[in-house]
Amino acid sequence: MSFISPDFLLQSDAARTLYHSYAAPEPILDYHCHLPPDQIAADHRFADLAEVWLAGDHYKWRAMRANGVAEEYCTGSASPWEKFLAYARTAPRLIRNPLYHWTHLELKNYFGITEALNEASAKSIWEEANARLAQPEMSTRGILRASRVVAVCTTDDPADSLEHHKKMRGEAAPGTRMFPAFRPDKALTVDQPEVFNAWTERLAAAANVDCGALPSFLDALRQRHDAFHSLGARLSDHGLNVTPDADCSEAEAGRIFDAARAGRAAGAEDAEKFRSFMMLFFGRLDAARGWTKQLHLGALRNANTRMRGLLGPDTGFDSIGDWRQVQPLARYLDRLEDAGALPKLIVYNLNPADNYAICALLGNFQDGKIAGKLQFGSGWWFLDQKEAMEWQINALSNLGLLSRFVGMLTDSRSFLSYPRHEYFRRVLCNLLGADIENGLAPRDFELVGGMVRDICFRNALEFFGLEVAG
């Protein structure tokens, strides 16, 4: 039998009451994920457990490599069964890694399998899970319904056609709602003109605007922002090493843009100026539309250049960066605030050394008009596990209002990742339950339980303004 009991992670009576009575019944609003919109729109069916569970999962690949598993069984040409068997052999080595918890939660929640995964159990688990995947309800949309996901916000490039979102939008009964989220990272790549120019041509085609100069480039981005809004988008997102911090006039930005369009790479100083100009532009766009801007700060990407060359990006060779985050972020927020253009904002921090500094900074810009306008986002990537979730919750509790927190998200490419919400909810309830048992919070379950409900779903429903039934 699985070690994951109904009271997994819940170490007090109060924690168990909070989770089972208040957290568990709430649905999920996944406001940031990397699920492929085409698979949702087509209601894709998975061929086997390896496709739904291992393909694209750099968390598992990193663990397998650390266990001495050859690349052939991670991203290579091995058969689906061979890849799954390699992961099954790795699973017993995962104790104290969050993958051990996630693996067994996912097997239990989606396939009813409570047996521990290892080499001996691999064949029976493979066959049982594949038989379950063959059932009609285990399509992508069926999995979302079974996970009680009312909405997902995918991560979409401004140059994307959004055809899959349009298809879903036109359906009479879409079930789980799917919304695009605006991710314009390639608009900042003037230091890589080959990337920037190819992307700008795609943007021009999507917006039907000739992007020959900076003003028309900005017009194209405005048009795409409008197109996203018309399909229900209410969030943008940026993946940044650090918030860019330089003064840059529109004339300077135009000069840098023209040089990049001519194939001349911007140097470090000009690239910083252009990124700063564009981030202020994007801030104003979001503020004007009432959107929420998300900043994912601090990922050190593609550290292994040899493997990047072999496999490409997003294959498990990224880590935590150690840049100075607070001062440039402060200046970015201050510039937007001074211009009356600071949108609702979520900052996700990847280096836990900066948790308290960033959380304290955000308190400087709460405006007394929108509750929780600036959010210290949930632990992400390397920090979406029990210990780091507790760090994030504790920092927010001490320096802000945990009660206004918009809660967990998957930030995942996997349709089987929704037990991460359950995991977060159990961690949250265990912390609050301990406070009740220790006399640090009142034994008032309607008060504290109401706060739990809000964090799990209701704050997000209210905060983002998505077209979702409550």
Residue pairs with C-beta under 8 A, 6 or more apart in sequence:
1 114
1 115
2 104
2 107
2 108
2 114
2 115
2 116
3 104
3 116
4 101
4 104
4 105
4 108
4 114
6 20
7 16
8 426
9 386
9 423
9 426
9 427
9 430
10 16
10 19
10 426
10 429
10 430
10 433
11 430
11 433
11 434
12 430
12 433
12 434
12 436
12 437
13 433
13 437
14 432
14 433
14 434
14 436
14 437
14 443
14 445
15 429
15 430
15 432
15 433
15 434
16 429
16 433
17 433
17 445
17 449
18 429
18 432
18 433
18 445
18 448
18 449
18 452
19 425
19 426
19 429
19 430
19 433
19 452
21 445
21 449
22 429
22 445
22 449
22 450
22 452
22 453
22 456
23 425
23 426
23 428
23 429
23 452
23 453
23 456
24 422
24 425
26 425
26 453
26 456
26 457
26 458
27 148
27 149
27 150
27 457
28 147
28 148
28 149
28 150
28 418
28 421
28 457
29 149
29 150
29 151
29 457
29 460
29 461
29 464
29 466
29 468
30 149
30 151
30 152
30 153
30 409
30 410
30 418
30 421
31 151
31 153
31 235
31 406
31 409
31 460
31 464
31 466
32 153
32 155
32 181
32 235
32 237
32 294
32 409
32 410
32 411
33 152
33 153
33 154
33 155
33 409
33 410
33 411
33 412
33 413
33 417
34 154
34 155
34 411
34 412
34 413
35 140
35 152
35 154
35 412
35 413
35 415
36 154
36 413
37 154
37 156
37 164
37 165
37 168
37 178
37 180
38 44
38 164
39 140
39 415
40 140
40 141
40 144
40 152
40 154
40 164
40 168
40 176
40 178
41 164
41 165
41 167
41 168
41 178
42 140
42 164
43 139
43 140
43 141
43 142
44 139
44 140
45 133
45 138
45 139
45 140
46 52
46 133
46 138
47 80
47 133
48 80
48 81
48 84
48 126
48 130
48 133
49 80
49 84
49 125
49 126
49 129
49 130
49 133
50 80
50 81
50 83
50 84
51 80
52 133
52 414
52 415
52 416
53 60
53 84
53 87
53 106
53 414
53 416
54 60
54 83
54 84
54 87
56 314
56 413
56 414
57 413
57 414
58 314
58 315
58 316
58 318
59 99
59 316
60 74
60 87
60 90
60 99
61 74
61 75
61 315
61 316
62 316
63 90
63 93
63 94
63 97
63 99
64 73
64 74
64 86
64 87
64 90
65 71
65 74
65 316
67 89
67 90
67 93
69 86
69 89
69 90
70 76
71 311
72 78
73 82
73 83
73 86
74 83
74 86
74 316
75 311
75 315
78 86
81 126
84 122
84 126
85 119
85 122
85 126
87 117
88 117
88 118
88 119
88 121
88 122
88 125
89 118
89 119
89 122
91 100
91 103
91 116
91 117
91 118
92 116
92 117
92 118
94 100
94 103
98 384
98 385
98 386
98 423
101 386
101 423
102 417
102 419
102 420
102 423
103 117
104 116
104 117
105 419
105 422
105 423
106 416
106 417
106 419
107 113
107 114
107 115
107 117
107 125
107 129
108 114
109 418
109 419
109 422
110 129
110 132
110 138
110 143
110 146
110 416
111 125
111 128
111 129
111 132
112 132
113 125
113 128
113 129
115 121
115 124
115 125
117 125
132 138
136 142
137 145
137 146
140 415
141 175
141 176
143 415
143 416
144 152
144 175
144 176
144 415
145 175
145 176
147 418
149 176
149 418
150 176
150 177
150 468
150 469
151 176
151 177
151 178
151 179
151 466
151 468
152 176
152 177
152 178
152 179
153 179
153 180
153 181
153 233
153 235
153 466
154 165
154 178
154 179
154 180
154 181
155 181
155 183
155 237
156 162
156 165
156 180
156 181
156 182
156 183
156 228
157 183
157 184
157 186
157 199
158 182
158 183
158 184
158 187
158 203
158 206
158 221
158 224
158 225
158 228
159 186
159 199
159 202
159 203
159 205
159 206
159 224
160 180
160 206
161 206
162 180
162 227
162 228
162 231
164 178
165 178
165 179
165 180
165 231
165 232
166 231
168 174
168 177
168 178
169 231
169 232
177 232
177 466
177 467
177 468
179 231
179 232
179 233
179 234
179 235
179 466
179 467
180 228
180 231
180 232
180 233
181 228
181 233
181 235
181 236
181 237
181 294
182 224
182 225
182 228
182 233
182 235
182 236
182 237
182 291
183 236
183 237
183 238
183 239
184 221
184 236
184 238
184 278
184 282
185 238
185 239
186 195
186 196
186 199
187 199
187 203
187 221
187 278
188 244
188 271
188 274
188 275
188 278
188 279
189 195
189 196
189 199
190 196
190 256
190 257
190 259
190 260
190 265
190 266
190 270
190 271
190 274
191 265
191 266
191 267
191 268
191 271
192 265
193 260
193 261
193 262
193 263
193 264
193 265
194 263
196 260
196 261
197 260
197 261
197 263
200 211
200 217
200 261
201 211
203 211
203 217
203 220
203 221
203 224
204 210
204 211
204 220
206 220
206 224
207 219
207 220
207 221
207 223
207 224
207 227
208 223
209 216
209 219
209 220
209 223
210 216
211 217
211 220
212 261
213 254
213 257
213 258
214 250
214 253
214 254
214 257
214 258
215 254
217 257
218 281
221 281
221 282
221 285
222 285
225 285
225 289
229 289
229 291
232 466
232 467
233 291
234 289
234 290
234 291
234 292
234 464
234 465
234 466
235 291
235 292
235 293
235 294
235 464
236 282
236 285
236 286
236 291
236 292
236 293
236 294
237 293
237 294
237 295
237 296
238 279
238 282
238 293
238 294
238 295
238 296
239 296
239 299
240 295
240 296
240 297
241 297
241 298
241 299
241 300
241 321
241 323
242 297
242 298
242 321
242 323
242 324
242 325
242 328
242 329
243 279
243 295
243 297
243 325
243 328
243 329
243 331
243 332
244 272
244 275
244 276
244 279
244 328
244 332
245 272
245 276
245 327
245 328
245 331
245 332
246 269
246 272
246 273
246 275
246 276
247 273
247 276
248 273
248 274
248 276
248 277
249 277
250 277
252 273
252 277
253 273
253 274
253 277
253 278
256 266
256 270
256 271
256 273
256 274
257 274
259 266
259 270
260 266
266 274
276 332
279 332
280 332
280 335
280 336
280 339
280 341
282 293
283 293
283 332
283 336
283 341
283 342
283 343
284 336
284 339
284 341
285 291
286 292
286 293
286 343
286 344
287 336
287 340
287 341
287 342
287 343
288 341
290 343
290 344
290 465
291 343
291 344
292 343
292 344
292 345
292 346
292 463
292 464
293 343
293 344
293 345
293 346
294 345
294 346
294 348
294 377
295 329
295 345
295 346
295 347
295 348
296 348
296 350
296 380
297 325
297 329
297 347
297 348
297 349
297 350
298 320
298 321
298 323
298 325
298 349
298 350
298 351
298 354
299 318
299 319
299 320
299 321
299 350
299 381
300 318
300 319
300 320
300 321
300 322
301 313
301 318
302 308
302 313
302 317
302 318
303 317
303 318
303 319
304 317
307 315
307 317
308 315
308 317
311 317
318 381
319 382
320 350
320 351
320 382
321 350
321 351
322 351
322 353
325 349
325 351
325 354
325 357
325 358
326 354
326 357
326 358
326 361
329 347
329 358
329 361
330 361
330 364
333 342
333 345
333 361
333 364
333 365
333 374
334 365
336 342
336 343
337 365
342 365
342 367
344 370
344 373
344 374
344 375
344 463
345 362
345 373
345 374
345 375
346 374
346 375
346 376
346 377
346 406
347 358
347 362
347 374
347 375
347 376
347 377
348 377
348 378
348 380
349 355
349 358
349 376
349 377
349 383
350 380
350 381
350 382
350 383
352 383
352 388
352 391
355 376
355 391
355 392
355 395
356 395
356 398
356 399
358 376
359 376
359 395
359 396
359 398
359 399
359 400
360 399
362 374
362 375
362 376
362 400
363 374
363 399
363 400
365 373
365 374
366 372
366 373
366 374
367 373
371 401
371 404
372 401
372 404
372 405
372 406
372 459
372 463
375 404
375 405
375 406
375 463
376 392
376 395
376 396
376 399
376 400
376 405
377 392
378 384
378 389
378 392
378 407
378 408
378 409
378 424
379 385
379 388
379 389
379 391
379 392
380 409
380 411
381 411
382 388
383 389
383 391
383 392
384 411
384 420
386 423
386 427
389 423
389 424
389 427
389 428
390 427
390 431
393 402
393 427
393 428
393 431
394 431
396 402
396 405
402 451
402 455
403 451
403 454
403 455
404 454
404 459
405 455
405 459
406 455
406 459
406 460
406 463
406 464
407 424
407 455
407 456
407 457
407 459
407 460
408 420
408 421
408 424
408 425
408 456
410 417
410 418
410 420
410 421
412 420
421 456
425 452
425 456
428 452
428 455
428 456
429 452
432 441
432 448
432 451
432 452
434 440
435 441
436 442
436 443
436 448
441 448
442 448
458 470
461 468
461 470
